[in-house]
Amino acid sequence: MTDEPLLTAEEAREVIEDLHRIVAPDGIQEAYQLSAGGIDHWVYARGQDRSNPVILFVHGGPASPLSPVTWQFQRPIEEYFTVVTYDQRGAGRTFRTVDPDTIADTLKISQYVDDAIELTEQIRARYGVGKVILMGHSWGTVIATHAALARPDLFHAYVGIGQFINARTNERLSFEYALEQAREHNHTEALEQLESIAPYPGDEPVTRERIIIARDWAQYRGGLTAYRSDSTYFFQAALLSPEYTLDEAETIGEGNMFTLGRVLDQLLEVDFTGVTEFPVPVVMFLGRHDYTTPSAPTAEWIEAVKAPYKQAVWFERSSHLLPWEEPGKMLVSLLSYVRPLVS
């Protein structure tokens, strides 16, 4: 026996890359850059059959790119859809290839929405489709919801995962859950930290430090990943990514820090409760245990909204990371509720 690992980290990445490779003659596997809002964005497209419908998947964060982590859950979806994602301004490889100083003042929700629309138009042309399915996760639902409202002609349907409806309501519900759990488990450290920011969000500024306290303890009780106190599998996934080098993976956190402080105040003002009519079919995937973007406000919103078609799908064993937590149900739900909406 030897103490040496059977595979080095780089060799393990090569195994994943080999499995991840699309070899079907009609498949699509490409990474490229498209310009939107005056800067180049990194774009990634994968699918086993180019005749399948196209999903544009808008990532969360802010500045938490999907491209280096989709290897964990996306391959089955690629049998039925071509999935396109992109690294937003200030995120991932786009952050590395665009001088941050030149875009610092452009990190506005309205600009992210304009970017998404401009990229959608180019993606439609590139893959020869009239419309795409728009899907957003967490922060990405803010961008995607605005894009669907602004340009419904571009989209067959909208799918929200970890949907934002009202940001301040989310913060309150997340905090209340963390405090309830801390009391139930007599968790002294959590109680002391949570009580130090109470009432939350309250009338004081919602700083990054206050958010971290509220979120950390909610996520410790499964508010990010159901039944787990941590989510190492998600936060370390980029280190084994077939799309990113190790250097690129290690700068994801830099993009997050660069972005969050510039968009936080805008994010806290997000409120879609006044949207009573939605112009395209809308499907919401709801994690039963999500206390990062709590699902209850989304369930109430979709119950009341008027839309050409609407469907709420509950994921009973998921929290905020349901594509990773219940990938089988996600695929079945896309096939049952979303693919038939493609005309």
C-alpha positions as CSV (number, residue, x, y, z in Angstrom):
1,M,0.0,0.0,0.0
2,T,1.1,3.6,-0.6
3,D,0.0,6.9,0.9
4,E,0.0,8.5,-2.5
5,P,-3.5,9.1,-4.0
6,L,-4.6,6.9,-6.9
7,L,-5.3,10.1,-8.9
8,T,-4.0,13.6,-8.6
9,A,-6.5,16.4,-8.5
10,E,-5.7,17.3,-12.1
11,E,-6.2,13.6,-13.2
12,A,-9.5,13.6,-11.4
13,R,-10.5,16.7,-13.4
14,E,-9.6,14.9,-16.6
15,V,-11.9,12.0,-15.7
16,I,-14.8,14.3,-15.1
17,E,-14.0,16.2,-18.3
18,D,-14.0,12.9,-20.3
19,L,-17.4,12.0,-18.9
20,H,-18.6,15.5,-19.5
21,R,-17.6,15.5,-23.2
22,I,-20.4,15.5,-25.7
23,V,-19.6,13.1,-28.5
24,A,-23.1,12.7,-30.2
25,P,-22.8,13.7,-33.9
26,D,-25.7,16.2,-33.5
27,G,-24.6,17.5,-30.1
28,I,-23.4,20.9,-29.0
29,Q,-20.5,21.6,-26.7
30,E,-18.9,25.0,-26.9
31,A,-17.7,28.0,-24.9
32,Y,-17.3,31.4,-26.6
33,Q,-17.7,35.1,-26.0
34,L,-20.6,37.3,-27.0
35,S,-20.7,41.1,-26.6
36,A,-23.6,42.6,-24.6
37,G,-23.7,46.0,-22.9
38,G,-20.4,46.9,-24.4
39,I,-18.4,44.0,-22.9
40,D,-17.6,40.4,-23.8
41,H,-19.4,37.7,-21.8
42,W,-18.4,34.1,-21.6
43,V,-21.2,31.8,-22.9
44,Y,-21.4,28.0,-22.6
45,A,-23.8,25.7,-24.6
46,R,-24.3,22.0,-24.1
47,G,-26.8,19.5,-25.5
48,Q,-27.0,16.1,-27.1
49,D,-29.2,17.2,-30.0
50,R,-29.2,20.6,-31.6
51,S,-32.8,20.2,-32.6
52,N,-33.9,20.2,-29.0
53,P,-35.4,23.4,-27.4
54,V,-32.9,25.9,-25.9
55,I,-32.8,26.9,-22.3
56,L,-31.1,30.1,-21.2
57,F,-30.2,29.5,-17.6
58,V,-29.3,32.8,-15.7
59,H,-27.1,32.1,-12.7
60,G,-27.4,33.3,-9.2
61,G,-25.0,34.8,-6.7
62,P,-24.6,37.6,-7.3
63,A,-21.6,36.6,-9.3
64,S,-21.9,32.8,-8.7
65,P,-21.5,31.4,-12.2
66,L,-23.2,28.2,-13.1
67,S,-20.7,27.2,-15.8
68,P,-18.1,25.6,-13.4
69,V,-20.7,23.6,-11.4
70,T,-23.3,22.3,-13.9
71,W,-21.2,19.2,-14.3
72,Q,-22.8,18.0,-11.1
73,F,-26.4,17.9,-12.2
74,Q,-27.0,19.0,-15.8
75,R,-26.0,16.0,-18.1
76,P,-29.5,14.3,-18.0
77,I,-31.2,17.7,-18.9
78,E,-28.8,17.9,-21.9
79,E,-30.5,14.9,-23.5
80,Y,-33.7,16.9,-23.9
81,F,-32.6,20.5,-24.1
82,T,-29.7,22.6,-25.3
83,V,-28.7,24.4,-22.1
84,V,-26.9,27.8,-22.5
85,T,-25.5,29.7,-19.5
86,Y,-23.2,32.7,-19.3
87,D,-20.9,34.4,-16.8
88,Q,-22.5,37.7,-16.0
89,R,-20.6,41.0,-15.8
90,G,-18.4,40.8,-12.7
91,A,-18.7,37.0,-12.5
92,G,-16.5,34.1,-13.3
93,R,-14.4,34.2,-16.5
94,T,-16.1,37.4,-17.6
95,F,-14.7,39.0,-14.4
96,R,-11.3,37.8,-15.3
97,T,-11.3,39.0,-18.9
98,V,-12.9,42.4,-18.4
99,D,-11.0,45.1,-16.4
100,P,-13.2,45.4,-13.2
101,D,-12.6,49.2,-13.0
102,T,-14.2,49.7,-16.4
103,I,-17.5,48.1,-15.3
104,A,-17.7,49.0,-11.6
105,D,-20.3,51.7,-12.3
106,T,-22.4,49.5,-14.6
107,L,-23.3,46.9,-12.0
108,K,-27.0,47.9,-12.1
109,I,-29.9,45.5,-12.2
110,S,-31.2,47.3,-15.3
111,Q,-27.8,46.7,-17.1
112,Y,-27.9,43.0,-16.2
113,V,-31.4,42.8,-17.7
114,D,-30.3,44.6,-20.9
115,D,-27.3,42.1,-21.1
116,A,-29.6,39.1,-20.8
117,I,-31.9,40.4,-23.5
118,E,-29.0,41.2,-25.9
119,L,-27.5,37.8,-25.3
120,T,-30.8,36.1,-25.8
121,E,-31.2,37.7,-29.2
122,Q,-27.8,36.5,-30.3
123,I,-28.3,33.0,-28.9
124,R,-31.6,32.7,-30.8
125,A,-29.7,33.6,-34.0
126,R,-26.8,31.3,-33.3
127,Y,-29.0,28.2,-32.7
128,G,-31.7,29.0,-35.2
129,V,-34.6,29.2,-32.8
130,G,-37.4,31.8,-32.6
131,K,-37.7,31.7,-28.8
132,V,-35.8,30.2,-25.8
133,I,-37.0,28.9,-22.4
134,L,-35.8,31.3,-19.8
135,M,-34.7,29.9,-16.5
136,G,-33.2,31.7,-13.5
137,H,-31.8,30.7,-10.1
138,S,-31.8,32.9,-7.0
139,W,-30.2,36.3,-8.0
140,G,-30.7,35.2,-11.6
141,T,-34.5,35.2,-11.1
142,V,-34.3,39.0,-10.6
143,I,-32.6,39.4,-14.0
144,A,-34.8,36.8,-15.7
145,T,-38.1,38.1,-14.3
146,H,-37.4,41.6,-15.5
147,A,-36.2,40.2,-18.9
148,A,-39.4,38.2,-19.4
149,L,-41.6,41.2,-18.4
150,A,-39.6,43.5,-20.8
151,R,-39.3,41.1,-23.8
152,P,-41.9,38.3,-23.7
153,D,-41.6,37.9,-27.4
154,L,-38.2,36.2,-26.8
155,F,-39.4,33.4,-24.5
156,H,-41.5,30.3,-24.6
157,A,-41.8,30.3,-20.9
158,Y,-40.1,31.4,-17.7
159,V,-38.9,28.9,-14.9
160,G,-37.9,30.4,-11.6
161,I,-35.8,28.4,-9.1
162,G,-35.2,30.1,-5.7
163,Q,-37.4,32.9,-6.9
164,F,-37.1,36.4,-5.5
165,I,-40.5,38.1,-5.0
166,N,-39.8,40.6,-2.2
167,A,-36.2,40.8,-0.9
168,R,-37.0,42.3,2.5
169,T,-39.6,39.7,3.2
170,N,-37.0,37.0,2.3
171,E,-34.6,38.5,4.8
172,R,-37.2,38.5,7.5
173,L,-38.4,35.0,6.9
174,S,-34.8,33.7,6.8
175,F,-34.0,35.4,10.1
176,E,-37.2,34.1,11.8
177,Y,-36.4,30.6,10.7
178,A,-32.8,30.8,12.0
179,L,-34.0,32.2,15.3
180,E,-36.7,29.6,15.7
181,Q,-34.2,26.8,15.0
182,A,-31.6,28.3,17.4
183,R,-34.2,28.4,20.2
184,E,-35.5,24.9,19.4
185,H,-31.9,23.5,19.6
186,N,-30.8,25.7,22.5
187,H,-27.9,26.9,20.3
188,T,-26.3,29.6,22.4
189,E,-23.8,30.9,19.9
190,A,-26.5,31.2,17.2
191,L,-28.9,32.9,19.6
192,E,-26.3,35.4,20.7
193,Q,-25.4,36.4,17.1
194,L,-29.0,36.5,15.8
195,E,-30.2,38.5,18.8
196,S,-27.4,41.0,18.1
197,I,-29.0,42.0,14.8
198,A,-32.6,41.8,15.9
199,P,-35.0,43.1,14.8
200,Y,-33.9,42.0,11.3
201,P,-34.0,43.5,8.8
202,G,-35.7,46.3,10.8
203,D,-35.0,49.9,10.2
204,E,-31.2,49.8,10.4
205,P,-29.1,49.4,7.2
206,V,-29.0,45.9,5.9
207,T,-25.2,45.5,5.8
208,R,-23.3,42.6,4.4
209,E,-22.3,41.7,8.0
210,R,-25.9,41.5,9.2
211,I,-26.9,39.5,6.1
212,I,-24.1,37.0,6.8
213,I,-25.2,36.4,10.4
214,A,-28.9,35.8,9.4
215,R,-28.0,33.7,6.4
216,D,-25.3,31.6,8.0
217,W,-27.5,30.4,10.8
218,A,-30.5,29.8,8.5
219,Q,-28.2,27.8,6.2
220,Y,-26.7,25.9,9.2
221,R,-30.2,24.5,9.7
222,G,-30.7,23.4,6.1
223,G,-31.8,26.7,4.6
224,L,-29.4,26.3,1.7
225,T,-29.2,22.6,1.3
226,A,-32.0,20.5,3.0
227,Y,-30.9,18.5,6.0
228,R,-27.3,19.8,5.8
229,S,-25.4,22.3,7.9
230,D,-22.9,23.0,5.1
231,S,-22.8,22.6,1.3
232,T,-19.1,21.8,0.5
233,Y,-20.2,19.9,-2.6
234,F,-21.5,23.1,-4.1
235,F,-18.9,25.6,-2.9
236,Q,-15.9,23.4,-3.9
237,A,-17.4,22.1,-7.2
238,A,-15.6,24.6,-9.4
239,L,-12.2,23.1,-8.3
240,L,-13.1,19.9,-10.3
241,S,-14.8,21.8,-13.2
242,P,-14.1,20.7,-16.7
243,E,-14.9,24.3,-17.8
244,Y,-12.6,26.2,-15.5
245,T,-8.9,26.0,-14.7
246,L,-8.0,26.1,-11.0
247,D,-6.9,29.7,-11.3
248,E,-10.2,30.6,-12.8
249,A,-12.1,28.7,-10.1
250,E,-10.1,30.5,-7.3
251,T,-11.2,33.9,-8.6
252,I,-15.0,33.2,-8.3
253,G,-14.9,34.6,-4.8
254,E,-13.2,37.8,-6.0
255,G,-16.0,38.4,-8.5
256,N,-18.6,37.9,-5.7
257,M,-16.9,40.3,-3.4
258,F,-16.5,42.9,-6.2
259,T,-20.2,42.6,-7.2
260,L,-22.1,42.1,-4.0
261,G,-21.3,45.4,-2.4
262,R,-22.3,47.3,-5.6
263,V,-25.7,45.6,-6.1
264,L,-26.8,44.9,-2.5
265,D,-28.8,48.0,-2.0
266,Q,-30.5,47.4,-5.4
267,L,-31.2,43.8,-4.5
268,L,-32.8,44.7,-1.2
269,E,-35.3,46.9,-3.1
270,V,-36.5,44.0,-5.4
271,D,-40.3,43.7,-5.1
272,F,-42.4,41.8,-7.6
273,T,-45.5,41.7,-5.5
274,G,-47.1,44.4,-7.7
275,V,-46.7,42.1,-10.8
276,T,-50.3,40.8,-11.1
277,E,-50.0,39.7,-14.7
278,F,-47.2,37.7,-16.3
279,P,-46.9,37.8,-20.1
280,V,-45.5,34.3,-20.7
281,P,-46.1,30.9,-19.2
282,V,-44.5,30.7,-15.8
283,V,-43.4,27.7,-13.8
284,M,-41.9,27.9,-10.3
285,F,-39.7,25.2,-8.8
286,L,-40.1,25.6,-5.0
287,G,-37.7,24.1,-2.4
288,R,-39.8,23.1,0.6
289,H,-36.9,23.9,3.0
290,D,-35.5,27.0,1.2
291,Y,-34.7,29.7,3.7
292,T,-32.2,31.5,1.5
293,T,-35.0,32.8,-0.8
294,P,-38.0,31.4,1.1
295,S,-40.6,29.7,-1.0
296,A,-43.8,30.9,0.7
297,P,-43.9,34.3,-0.9
298,T,-43.4,32.7,-4.3
299,A,-46.2,30.2,-3.7
300,E,-48.5,33.1,-2.8
301,W,-47.5,35.1,-5.8
302,I,-48.0,32.4,-8.4
303,E,-51.3,31.5,-6.9
304,A,-52.5,35.0,-7.5
305,V,-50.8,36.0,-10.7
306,K,-52.6,35.9,-14.1
307,A,-50.5,34.2,-16.8
308,P,-51.1,32.3,-20.1
309,Y,-50.1,29.2,-18.0
310,K,-48.8,28.8,-14.5
311,Q,-47.5,25.9,-12.4
312,A,-45.9,25.6,-9.0
313,V,-43.8,22.5,-8.4
314,W,-42.8,21.6,-4.9
315,F,-39.5,19.8,-4.3
316,E,-40.1,18.2,-0.9
317,R,-36.4,17.2,-0.2
318,S,-34.8,20.4,-1.4
319,S,-33.8,23.7,-0.1
320,H,-32.2,26.5,-2.2
321,L,-30.0,24.2,-4.3
322,L,-32.7,22.0,-5.8
323,P,-31.0,21.4,-9.1
324,W,-28.3,19.6,-7.1
325,E,-30.6,18.2,-4.5
326,E,-33.3,16.6,-6.6
327,P,-31.9,16.5,-10.2
328,G,-34.2,13.7,-11.2
329,K,-37.3,15.6,-10.2
330,M,-36.0,18.7,-11.9
331,L,-35.6,16.8,-15.2
332,V,-39.0,15.2,-14.9
333,S,-40.6,18.5,-14.1
334,L,-39.0,20.2,-17.1
335,L,-40.3,17.5,-19.3
336,S,-43.8,17.5,-17.8
337,Y,-44.4,21.2,-17.4
338,V,-42.0,23.2,-19.6
339,R,-41.1,21.3,-22.7
340,P,-44.8,21.1,-23.8
341,L,-44.9,24.9,-23.8
342,V,-42.4,25.0,-26.7
343,S,-44.5,25.8,-29.8
